[in-house]
Amino acid sequence: MLKNKKVRGILQILLSLVLLTWLVSRAGLDEIVQTFANLHWGWYLFAFSLFVLNVFIRAYRWYLLLHSLNERPTFRHLVYLYFVGFFANNFIPSGFGGDVVKVVNLRRAYGRGTEALSSVLMDRLTGLLGSALIALIALIWNSLGHVTAVDLPPALWTAVALLSLGIPTAFLLIRWGNPLAFIAKRWPKIQRLPKYDKLEQLVETVNRYPARALTSSLLTSLPFTLSLIILQYSIARALSVELSIFTFALFVPIISIINLLPLSFNGLGVREGAYQFLFVPLGVADASAIAMSLAFYFLRFSSGLIGGLLIAIRSAADFIQSSPAKNLQIGD
């Protein structure tokens, strides 16, 4: 098992290197460097502040979910674990490495791993659901042909429509219809499929939370998504990319899913290619699209550095607190 994880991690790193090399060679390294050289730091620092704010919003959403299961971690501790999770993501190939670290730390502190894993998974799901609902509203507004409407190419319109409609529909079916049990009852062989147990875990997670907790979590996801839209818009402005903020409302579920895909090292390469797919048809240069994606990655990486600093501070505080006790024992 460990060997397979190492091989998968190496393959993810190699995929990132291959994809980034290919994409950068197409866009031109000089053009990408020049785009960053002209960075407007005011907009970018504003984007960073929004990223940090979103950590607190996500931690509060996680806090609501855990307390609905009668778990009682403090909000401050969950904020700490979120930053620690970003720190872990800087070094673990899979995009879910930070989630594993959060689960392990929460289990050590409170001794209930099932609830920790369930809450982390539901935190992800409700965030994705909130993004899809915002995109659905934006898509309806766009279809009505208002002044702020974005002229989406057919491929992008289809992608936004499928995700903004598909994610809420799938969530509702799992919550109240349990389609997995229905299918397994009629075709039992489906249970032999790889990752079937993961699907069962997903269904069980969605159904174990009371409706009130899900509603509160979803309501928290809406300001998180709106902040994420403004964050992406701020990155674009920092790189002199002129796009309507309405565009990012449409693309936010696609970007959210891209950031979840464990295909490459922290999404590098895959995310840059997806940004080109999204923004180049709207008139954005290849180099600028790649720069937008890398700029977002740098925000995540910087938040990880905050997590590393918090770990160091906490370790130093624990060492200082334990030292008097050790000295007392030696003296006795």
C-alpha positions in Angstrom: 0.0 0.0 0.0 2.8 2.4 1.0 4.7 1.5 -2.1 1.7 2.2 -4.3 1.2 5.6 -2.7 4.9 6.5 -3.4 4.6 5.4 -7.0 1.4 7.4 -7.4 3.0 10.5 -5.8 6.0 10.2 -8.2 3.6 9.9 -11.2 1.7 13.0 -10.0 4.9 15.0 -9.8 6.0 13.8 -13.3 2.6 14.7 -14.8 2.8 18.2 -13.3 6.3 18.7 -14.8 5.3 17.4 -18.2 2.1 19.4 -18.4 3.7 22.6 -17.1 6.6 22.3 -19.5 4.3 21.8 -22.4 1.9 24.6 -21.4 4.7 27.1 -20.7 6.5 26.3 -23.9 3.3 27.0 -25.8 2.5 30.3 -24.0 6.1 31.4 -23.9 8.1 31.6 -20.6 9.1 35.2 -21.4 5.5 36.3 -21.7 4.5 34.6 -18.4 7.5 36.2 -16.6 6.6 39.6 -18.1 3.0 39.2 -16.9 4.2 38.7 -13.3 6.7 41.5 -13.6 3.8 43.9 -14.2 1.8 42.6 -11.2 -0.3 45.1 -9.4 0.6 44.3 -5.8 -2.4 46.2 -4.3 -4.9 43.9 -6.0 -2.8 40.8 -5.2 -2.5 41.6 -1.5 -6.2 42.2 -1.5 -6.7 38.7 -3.0 -4.4 37.2 -0.3 -6.4 38.9 2.4 -9.5 37.3 1.0 -7.9 33.9 0.9 -7.0 34.2 4.6 -10.6 35.4 5.3 -11.9 32.3 3.5 -9.9 30.1 5.8 -11.8 31.5 8.7 -15.1 31.1 6.9 -14.3 27.5 6.0 -13.2 26.8 9.6 -16.6 28.1 10.9 -18.4 25.9 8.4 -16.4 22.9 9.7 -17.2 24.1 13.2 -20.9 24.0 12.5 -20.7 20.5 11.1 -18.7 19.0 13.9 -20.9 20.6 16.6 -24.0 19.1 14.9 -22.4 15.6 15.6 -21.9 16.7 19.3 -18.2 17.2 18.8 -16.8 20.2 20.6 -13.5 21.4 19.0 -12.9 25.1 19.4 -13.1 27.5 16.4 -9.5 28.6 17.0 -8.3 25.0 16.8 -10.1 24.4 13.5 -8.6 27.6 12.0 -5.2 26.3 13.1 -5.8 22.9 11.5 -6.9 24.6 8.2 -3.6 26.4 8.0 -1.7 23.2 8.9 -3.6 21.4 6.2 -2.4 24.0 3.6 1.1 23.5 4.9 0.8 19.8 4.3 -0.5 20.3 0.8 2.7 22.1 0.0 4.6 18.8 0.3 2.1 16.0 -0.2 1.4 15.3 -3.9 -2.3 14.6 -3.5 -4.6 17.6 -3.1 -6.3 15.8 -0.2 -3.1 15.5 1.8 -4.1 18.5 3.9 -7.5 16.8 4.6 -5.7 13.7 5.9 -3.6 15.8 8.2 -6.7 17.6 9.6 -8.5 14.3 10.2 -5.5 12.8 12.0 -4.9 15.9 14.2 -8.6 16.1 15.1 -8.7 12.4 15.9 -5.7 12.7 18.2 -7.3 15.7 20.0 -10.8 14.3 20.4 -10.5 10.5 19.7 -13.3 10.1 17.2 -11.8 9.5 13.7 -15.1 8.7 12.0 -16.7 12.0 12.8 -13.5 13.9 11.8 -13.4 12.2 8.4 -17.1 12.7 7.9 -17.0 16.4 8.8 -14.0 17.1 6.4 -15.8 15.4 3.6 -19.1 17.2 4.2 -17.2 20.5 4.5 -15.9 19.9 1.0 -19.3 18.9 -0.4 -21.2 21.8 1.0 -18.6 24.2 -0.3 -18.9 22.7 -3.8 -22.7 22.8 -3.5 -22.6 26.5 -2.6 -20.3 27.2 -5.6 -22.7 25.4 -7.9 -25.8 27.3 -6.7 -24.0 30.7 -7.2 -23.0 29.5 -10.7 -26.6 28.4 -11.4 -27.9 31.8 -10.5 -25.3 33.5 -12.7 -26.1 31.1 -15.5 -29.8 32.0 -15.4 -29.0 35.7 -15.3 -26.6 35.2 -18.2 -29.3 33.3 -20.2 -31.7 36.2 -19.7 -29.3 38.4 -21.7 -28.7 41.2 -19.2 -26.2 43.9 -19.8 -23.6 42.0 -17.7 -24.0 38.8 -19.6 -21.0 36.9 -20.8 -20.9 35.5 -24.3 -19.8 31.9 -23.5 -18.6 29.6 -26.3 -20.8 26.4 -26.5 -18.2 24.2 -24.8 -17.9 26.5 -21.8 -21.7 27.0 -21.6 -22.2 23.3 -21.5 -19.5 22.8 -18.8 -21.0 25.5 -16.6 -24.6 24.2 -17.1 -23.7 20.6 -16.4 -21.9 21.4 -13.2 -24.2 24.1 -11.8 -27.2 21.8 -12.4 -25.6 18.4 -11.8 -24.0 19.1 -8.4 -27.2 20.2 -6.6 -29.2 17.4 -8.3 -26.7 14.7 -7.3 -26.7 16.1 -3.7 -30.5 16.0 -3.5 -30.6 12.5 -4.9 -28.1 11.2 -2.4 -29.7 13.0 0.5 -33.3 11.9 -0.1 -33.2 9.2 -2.8 -30.1 7.1 -2.0 -29.6 6.1 -5.7 -26.6 3.9 -4.8 -28.7 1.5 -2.8 -31.3 1.4 -5.5 -28.7 0.6 -8.2 -26.9 -2.0 -6.0 -30.2 -3.8 -5.3 -30.9 -4.3 -9.0 -27.3 -4.8 -10.2 -25.3 -6.4 -7.2 -22.2 -6.7 -9.3 -21.7 -2.9 -9.1 -20.5 -3.4 -5.5 -17.3 -5.1 -7.0 -16.3 -1.9 -8.7 -13.2 -0.1 -7.5 -13.9 2.7 -5.0 -17.4 1.5 -4.5 -16.8 1.6 -0.7 -15.8 5.3 -1.1 -19.2 6.0 -2.8 -21.0 4.3 0.1 -19.0 6.4 2.5 -20.0 9.5 0.6 -23.7 8.6 0.8 -23.5 7.8 4.5 -21.8 11.1 5.1 -24.4 13.1 3.4 -27.3 11.4 5.2 -25.9 11.4 8.7 -26.2 15.2 9.1 -29.4 16.8 10.2 -31.1 19.2 7.8 -30.5 22.1 10.1 -26.8 21.5 10.1 -26.7 21.2 6.3 -28.6 24.4 5.9 -26.3 26.3 8.2 -23.3 24.9 6.4 -24.7 25.8 3.0 -25.5 29.4 4.1 -21.9 29.7 5.3 -20.8 28.4 1.9 -22.5 31.3 0.0 -20.4 34.1 1.5 -17.3 31.9 1.1 -18.1 31.4 -2.7 -18.8 35.1 -3.1 -15.5 35.9 -1.5 -13.8 33.4 -3.8 -15.3 35.0 -6.8 -14.0 38.4 -5.8 -10.6 36.8 -5.0 -10.4 35.4 -8.5 -11.4 38.7 -10.0 -8.7 40.5 -7.9 -6.1 38.1 -9.3 -7.2 38.9 -12.8 -7.0 42.6 -12.1 -3.5 42.2 -10.5 -2.4 40.7 -13.8 -4.1 43.3 -15.9 -6.7 40.9 -17.2 -9.9 42.8 -17.9 -12.9 40.4 -17.3 -16.3 41.0 -15.7 -16.6 39.7 -12.2 -19.7 37.9 -13.5 -17.4 35.6 -15.5 -15.8 34.2 -12.3 -19.3 33.6 -10.9 -19.9 31.3 -13.8 -16.6 29.5 -13.6 -16.3 29.1 -9.8 -17.6 25.5 -9.7 -15.3 24.4 -12.5 -12.3 26.1 -10.7 -13.4 24.5 -7.4 -13.5 21.0 -8.9 -10.1 21.5 -10.6 -8.6 22.3 -7.2 -10.0 19.0 -5.9 -8.7 16.7 -8.6 -5.8 14.6 -7.3 -4.4 14.0 -10.7 -1.1 15.9 -10.4 1.0 17.5 -7.7 -1.4 20.0 -6.0 -3.2 20.4 -9.3 -0.2 21.9 -11.1 -0.3 21.5 -14.8 -3.9 20.3 -14.8 -5.2 23.6 -13.3 -3.1 25.7 -15.7 -4.5 23.8 -18.7 -8.0 24.2 -17.4 -7.5 28.0 -16.9 -6.5 28.1 -20.6 -9.7 26.2 -21.5 -11.8 28.6 -19.5 -10.3 32.0 -20.2 -8.5 31.9 -23.6 -11.9 31.6 -25.5 -12.9 34.9 -23.8 -9.9 36.7 -25.2 -7.3 36.2 -22.5 -3.8 35.5 -23.6 -2.3 32.0 -23.0 0.4 33.5 -20.8 -2.1 35.5 -18.7 -4.3 32.4 -18.2 -1.4 30.4 -16.9 -0.2 33.3 -14.7 -3.7 33.6 -13.2 -3.6 29.9 -12.2 -0.1 30.1 -10.8 -1.0 33.3 -8.9 -3.8 31.4 -7.2 -1.5 28.5 -6.4 1.0 31.0 -4.8 -1.8 32.2 -2.5 -2.4 28.6 -1.3 1.4 28.1 -0.9 1.7 31.3 1.1 -1.1 30.1 3.4 0.8 26.9 3.9 3.8 29.0 5.1 1.5 30.6 7.7 0.6 27.0 8.7 4.3 26.1 9.0 4.8 29.2 11.2 1.9 28.3 13.4 3.3 24.8 13.9 6.7 26.2 14.9 5.1 28.7 17.3 2.9 25.9 18.9 5.9 23.5 19.1 8.0 26.2 20.8 5.1 27.0 23.3 4.7 23.3 24.1 8.5 23.0 24.7 8.6 26.1 27.0 5.6 24.8 29.0 7.1 21.4 29.4 10.5 22.6 30.4 9.7 23.8 34.0 8.1 20.4 34.7 11.2 18.6 33.5 13.5 20.8 35.6 11.3 20.2 38.7 11.6 16.4 38.2 15.4 16.7 37.9 15.6 18.8 41.0 13.5 16.4 43.0 
